Amino acid sequence: MKENRLSIFKLAGLGMGLFAVQTFWGFTWTTLPLYLKELVNSNTVTGIILSTAGITGMVLPVLSGAVSDRLNTALGRRRPVLGAGWLLACAMVMLLLHVNTIGIALPLIVIAYAGFFTAIGPYFALLPDTVPHAQRSVASGVMFFVGGLGMLSYLLFAARLWDTSHEWPFYWAVIAIALSTTVMCFSVREPREHRPAEHRGNVLLDAFRRRETALFLTGMVLWWIGIWMVSAFFVITCKALFHVSTALAVQAFFLLNLSFVLFALPAGLMASKLGMKPVTVAGLLLLALSFIAVPLIPSYHAVLPLMVLAGGGYGIMLAVSYPLFLKLVPEGKTAGYVGVYMAAQNGTLLIGPALGGLLIDYCGYVTHFIGAAAFILAGMVFLIAVPMPEAAAGVMMPAELKELN
């Protein structure tokens, strides 16, 4: 039976949920490290605190996805859980604005992350719920293009103002998340029929018994450790390496994310024609090589082209790796495997920021990007080893391509 295609406007509406996600990450990787550094005056402690996100990131996307599987409300299955998660996260961010002691800030941060990860479990389940198979790589590109605008707007209008106003970044994050989530909820139409929840069993063991998903998830864990290492301390490392202000360090991060946004949609289109696996490998390689070169560059302005290349690699990986994973999932187990995917990605937050802080404090800022690149390259090797059955190659047949036109 022919699946109903979604218009570009519906896909963009779905992407507004990722706008909220990327806004939160913008706050997490630019404003929150600066906020914590003022409280504890230690990169290692800052990294360890940021790593607390991994505690909830490993568990809550799976649990919230499972809860949403079993709901049947007038608002659908996903949106009630998603909305409750964001409400909790935004409330904690607003409370942080009025806290200046680490003893109070730490539990608020943990609860904020709990709300965030409660929201993203059901959100990422909306892609397989609502988007036809033939559109998923393109849909993922559209989602990450729109989502990346959340990160860019935060960096451009909020994060760079930290030196002059500590309050504005907090207000921006909450307002942007609330507005974009509202737009997404009104744009997405969940399937009306209530399908029974999948029988999951021990889905984690099942995923690691299957060679293709085990290799993919192992590789993903490694490359996300590297990415979180850089993300948590990008602004701090950039300031130290190139002796620039917070505004200029945020500007470099903005350029990286601008490139990510511009590459996301073309990456989805390339993957539909060239195959998801080779495109993802190319993105990881470009990202790792760019990171290796950063500490070798003598000046701030000379490193900016590398930010464009790194952002391109990051955008390719983000836009293509998720639909690639969905291609590897056995029929009838999508929701359970999506939970494992989110747990593997977000669970690495337990390691990445803490490892990044330790590396900086004990080996210096120069080793930061190089160490992260080593993890990304190791993950790429595991991805290369993933066997791709013909049905999961990720290359669309002419009839499928015709449907997208």
N, C-alpha and C positions, 0 to 999 in steps of 0.2 A: 504493500500500500504506500502511495506517495505521501511523504511527510510535508506538512505545510511550512513553507519558508517564512522566516521572519524578516520584516523590512529593516533597513539600516537604522531607522529611528527606534524600532523596538530593541535592536541590539545595543544602540547607544543608551537607551533607557536602562537596560540591564547593566550596562557599564557604569551607570551612576552609583551603583552599589560599590564598585571598585574605586570610584572617586573618593568615597568615604574611607575605604580601607587605606588607600594611598595617602590621604590626608593624615590619618592616624600615624602611619609609618613616618611621614614627614615630621610630625611632632616628636615621635619617638627617637628618630635618628639625628635631629638637629637641636631642638629645644631641650628635650629631656636630659641628654648627656651634659649640657651646659648647666642646667638646673641642679643636677646631682653633683657635678664637679664643684659647684659653689658650696654645697652642703658637706661633702666628705673630703674634698681636695686630694683625690686619689683616682688615677685611671683604673687601677685594678679593682678597687671597691665599686667604682661606677660601672665597670663591665660586669661584675658579679651581680649587682643590683639589676642591671638591664637583662641579665640572663635569667632572672626569676620569671621572665615571660615564658620561658620554655616549660616551666612546671605546668602552667595552665594550657600552654599551646599544644602539649602532647596529648592532653586528655579531653579538654572541653570541645574542640571541633568535632571529635568523634561522638561525644555524649549529646551535644546539641543537635548534631545531624540525626542521631538515633531518635531523639525526642521528637524532632520535626517529622521524621518518617511516620510516626504513630499518631500525629495530630490530624484532625479533620475539622477545620473551622471555616467560617464564612470568609476569613481573610486568607485562607489557604493553609498549607502545612509549614512553609518556610518563614513567611513574613512575621508571624507572631513571635517566634523565638529570636529571629534576627533583630526585631525592634526592641525586645526586652534587653538583649545584650548591649546594643548601642546606648540605650538609656542609662544602663549601669556604668558603662565606660565614660560617657560624657559627664555624668554626675561626679565621678571620681576625679576627672581632669579639672573640673571647676573647683573642687575642694583642695586640690594640690596647689592651686594659685594662692591659697591663704595659709600654706604650711611652710615653715622654715626650719623644721627639725627632722632629721632622717628617721627617727623612731616613729613619727607619725606618717611621714611621706612613704615609707616602704610598704606598709599594708595597703595604703591607698593605691600605689602603683600596681601591686599584685591584683587587687580587685579590679582596677581599670583594665588590665590585661585579661582578666577573667571575662569581663563583659565583652571585650573586643573579640576574643576567640570563641565566645558563645555565638556572636553574630556571624563570624565568617564561615563556620561550619555549614549552616543552612544556606548561606549566600552562594558558596561555590557549588552546592548541590543544585542550584537553579539552572546552571548551564546544561547538564545532562537532562534535567527535568523539562526544560522549555525549548531547547535548541535542537533542530534536526541534526542527525549525524553528518550530513553532507556540508553543513554550515559551521561545524564546530571550530575548525582551525581559523576560519575567517572571523567568526564570532569572538573567539579569544583575542584576536588581534584588535578588533573594535573595542572590546572590553578594556584591554590594557592601554589602548590609546586614550580612551575617555578617563580611565582610572589614573593614568599618568598626569592628566591635567590637574587632578587633586593634589598630587605631590608638587607639581610646578607652581600652582597658585599659592600653596603654603610657603614654599621657598621664596617666591617672589614678593609676596605681600605680608608675610608674618615672620618667618624664621630670621630673616636678615635684620629685623628690628630689635633683636634681643638686647643689643648694647644700649639702646635708647628706651626701650619699654619691655619689661619682663612680663607684663600682663597681656599685651596684644596677641602674642602667639597662642596663648591658652584660649582666649575668646574666639579667635579665628578658627581654631581646630574644632571647637564644639559647634559653632554656627555652620561651618561648611559640612560637617558630618550630618547634622540634623537635616539640612536642606537637601543634600544629595540623596540621603536615604529615603526621604519623603518622595522625591521625584521617582526613584527606583521602584518604590512600593506601588505607586500609581501607574507605572509604565508596564510592569510585568504582570502577565496573566498566567497564573499557575494552572496546570491541568485540572479540570473540574472533577474528573473521576478520581476517587480515592483508591489508589493502588495499595495493596497490602504491603507492609514493610518486608524487605528482603530478609530471608533467614541468613544471619551473618555467621553463626558459629564463632570460632576463633578466627576472625578475618585476618588478623595480623599474621598468625602462623600460616594461614592459607596463602597470603600474599608472598611470604618468604619461602614457601615450598615451591612456588612456580618460578622457574629460572629467570624468565624475562622480567617479571615484576620485582623479584629479589635484586637483580642486578641494577635495574632502574632506580629503585628506592635507595640502595646503598650509594650509588653515584650521586643521587639527589641530596642525601644527607651530607656527603663530603662537600659538594659545591655550595650548599647553603651555609655550612660552617664558615667557609671562606667569605661568602657575601656578607653574612652577619658580622664577621670580624671587621670588615671595612665599614659597613654601614654605621655601626655603633660609634666609631671613632673617626669618621671621615673629617668632620669639621675640626676636631681637636688636632688630628694629625696634620691636616692641611695648614692650620695656623702655625704649627711647630716647624714643619719642614720648610715653608716658604715665608715665614715671619709676616703674615698678613692678618688683617682684622677679621672679626667674625663675619662681617658682611661679605668680604671677598671670598672667604672659605665657603660660605653658603652659596655664593655665586658659582663657584666651581661645581658644587653639588647640584645646583640648579642646571648647569650645562649638561652634566651627566644625565640627569633625569629628563631634560628636554630631548636629548638624543634618544633616550629610551622610548619616549612617547612617539617620536617621529619614525622610529624603526618598528614599532609594535605592529601596526597594520600591514606594512609591506612584508614583514616576517610571516604573518599569517597567510598572505597570498603566495609568497614563495614556497612555504611549506606545502600548500595544496598542490603545487606543481612539481617541486623537486623532492618532496618527501620530508616528513617531520624530523626523522632522526638525523640526517646529514645537516639540516639547517640548524637544529639544536646544538650539535657538535661544533659547528662553525661559530655559533654565538658564544659558547663557552670558551673556545680557543681565543677568540678576539678579546673577550673580557679578561682572561688570565694574562695574555701577553701585554695588554694595556696596563694592568696593575703592576706587572714586573718592571715596566719601564718608568713608572711614576717617580720612584726615589732616585732614578738616574738623571732626571731632568733638573737643570740648575736653577730655573726661575719659575715663578707662578704663571706668568703669561705663556711661557713655552709649554707648560703642562696642560693647558686648556684643550689643545687638539686631542690629547690622549683621553680627556674626559668625554669627548664626542665619541671616540672609538669604543671606550669602555661602556658608555651608555647604549651604544648600538648593540654590542654583544649582550648586554643585560636585557635589553628589550626583546631581542630575538629569543633568548632563553625563556623569558617569562611568557611570551605570547605563544610559544610552540610546545614547550615541555608539558604543559597540562593536558592539551588535547592529545599529545603523543601518549601520555600515560593512559588516558581513557581508551585509546585504541588497544592497549594491552590487557584491559580488564575483561575477565570472562563475563559472558552474557548473564544477566540477572544478579550481578554483584556490584553494580556501579556505586550505590550509596555507601556500602561498607568500604570499598576500596578508596573512594574519595576521602573518607574519614582517615584511612591509613596514610594517604598522600599528605593531608593537612597535618597530621601528627608528625610525620617524618620531617616535613619542612619546618614546622614551628617548634618541634622538639629540639632542633639544633640551636635554638636560642639559648638553651641551657649551656652550650659550649662556646659558640662563636664570640659573643661579646666578652665573656670572661677570658677566653684565650687571647683575644685581641688586646685586652688591657694588660694581661700578664706579659705578652710579647713586647708591648711598648715599654712597660716599666723596667723589664729586665734585659731587653736587647736593643731598645731604642726605636724611635719612630721610623727609621729607614727600613727596618725589617717588617713593618706592619703590612704593607701592600704585597711584598714578596711572599710572606708566609700565607696570606690569604690566597694568592695565586696558586700556590702549591696544592692547597686543598681543592681548588676549582679544577685544576688539571687532573688530579687523582679521580675526581668525580667524573670527568669527561672520559677517562679510560674505561670506567665501568659502563658508561652509557654506550661507548663504542662496542662493547662486548654483548649488548642486549640483542638477542635474536629477534628478528622482525619477520613474522609470518607474512605471507603475501597480503592477507586481509588486513594486516595492521601496518602496512608500509606507510600509510599516511598520504599516498598520492591519489588524487581524485581521478576517477574515470571521466571521459568526456561528457557523459550524461550528467554526472554530478557537477562538473564545472559549468555546464549549460544552465543548471538550476540556479546558480549564483548570479547569473547575468540578468 
